[in-house]
Amino acid sequence: MIFVTVGSQGPFDRLIHAVDEWTALRGRSDVFAQIGKAKYIPKHIRFTEFVDPVEFKHLVESAQLILAHAGIGSIISALESARPIVVMPRRAHFREQRNDHQVATARHFEARRQIIVAYEEQSLAEKIDYALTLRNTERIKMEASPQLVVTIRSFLNRNFGPHKFQP
């Protein structure tokens, strides 16, 4: 199954439309999407507006591939579950976001070879086809590094008092 998610911040019709077209061209019947309150209604993929967190986790863990906006939650969920993910960042130019922070997020993870990015819908089909040739990726660790914990604890102790944040 291929799981598509637009996250919880709103619809992403450009992504859903591109995936719907890819699905029709490839004759796929195994694509399921969470589309939010979209204007574009898919014709070739099964979909729902929203999924609860438990179902979301199940869908991610059951997926062969995840297609998503470049939201940090979607990316981290895929990496924690060791699933390949293709992202298409929302763009401010299209009024999908207030700024292009998703482009920055995508570039960050792409530079580390942890995700595949389609910056425009015209390249999405090629990226999906490539991603389907991949096996599950390396699972990222779900715990913070000791250095990060020390840094956060130090910040909290300095700003809120040492008595609340000791192990």
Residue pairs with C-beta under 8 A, 6 or more apart in sequence:
1 30
1 31
1 32
1 59
1 62
1 63
1 64
2 28
2 30
2 31
2 32
2 63
2 64
2 65
2 66
2 67
2 128
3 32
3 33
3 34
3 59
3 60
3 62
3 63
3 65
3 66
3 67
4 15
4 16
4 19
4 31
4 32
4 33
4 34
4 35
4 45
4 66
4 67
4 68
5 33
5 34
5 51
5 56
5 59
5 66
5 67
5 68
5 69
5 74
6 12
6 15
6 16
6 33
6 34
6 35
6 36
6 38
6 68
6 69
7 36
7 68
7 69
7 71
7 73
7 74
8 36
8 50
9 36
9 71
10 36
10 37
11 35
11 36
11 37
11 38
11 39
11 40
12 35
12 36
12 38
12 69
12 88
12 90
12 96
13 38
13 39
13 40
14 88
14 94
14 96
14 121
15 67
15 68
15 69
15 88
15 121
15 124
16 33
16 35
16 38
16 40
16 42
16 45
16 47
17 40
17 42
17 121
18 88
18 121
18 124
18 125
19 31
19 33
19 42
19 45
19 67
19 124
19 128
20 40
20 42
20 43
20 44
20 45
21 44
21 125
22 28
22 124
22 125
22 128
23 31
23 42
23 44
23 45
24 43
24 44
25 125
28 44
31 44
31 45
31 46
32 45
32 46
32 47
32 59
33 42
33 45
33 46
33 47
33 48
34 47
34 48
34 49
34 50
34 51
34 56
34 59
35 42
35 47
35 48
35 49
36 49
36 50
37 49
38 49
51 59
56 77
57 77
60 66
60 77
60 78
60 81
60 83
61 81
61 83
63 83
64 83
64 84
64 132
65 83
65 84
65 85
65 86
65 128
65 131
65 132
66 74
66 77
66 78
66 83
66 84
66 85
66 86
67 85
67 86
67 87
67 88
67 128
68 74
68 75
68 78
68 85
68 86
68 87
68 88
69 87
69 88
69 89
69 90
69 102
70 87
70 88
70 89
70 90
70 102
70 103
70 105
70 106
70 117
71 102
71 105
72 105
74 85
74 87
75 85
75 87
75 105
75 109
75 114
75 115
76 140
78 84
78 85
78 115
78 137
79 85
79 114
79 115
79 137
79 139
79 140
80 139
80 140
80 142
81 139
82 136
82 137
82 138
82 139
83 136
83 137
84 116
84 131
84 134
84 135
84 136
84 137
85 115
85 116
85 131
86 115
86 116
86 117
86 118
86 124
86 127
86 128
86 131
87 102
87 106
87 109
87 115
87 116
87 117
87 118
88 117
88 118
88 119
88 120
88 121
88 124
89 100
89 102
89 103
89 105
89 106
89 117
89 119
90 96
90 97
90 102
91 97
91 100
91 102
91 103
92 98
92 99
92 100
93 100
103 119
106 115
106 117
106 119
107 117
109 115
109 117
110 116
110 117
114 137
114 140
116 127
116 130
116 131
117 127
118 124
118 126
118 127
118 128
144 152
153 165
153 166
156 164
156 165
157 165
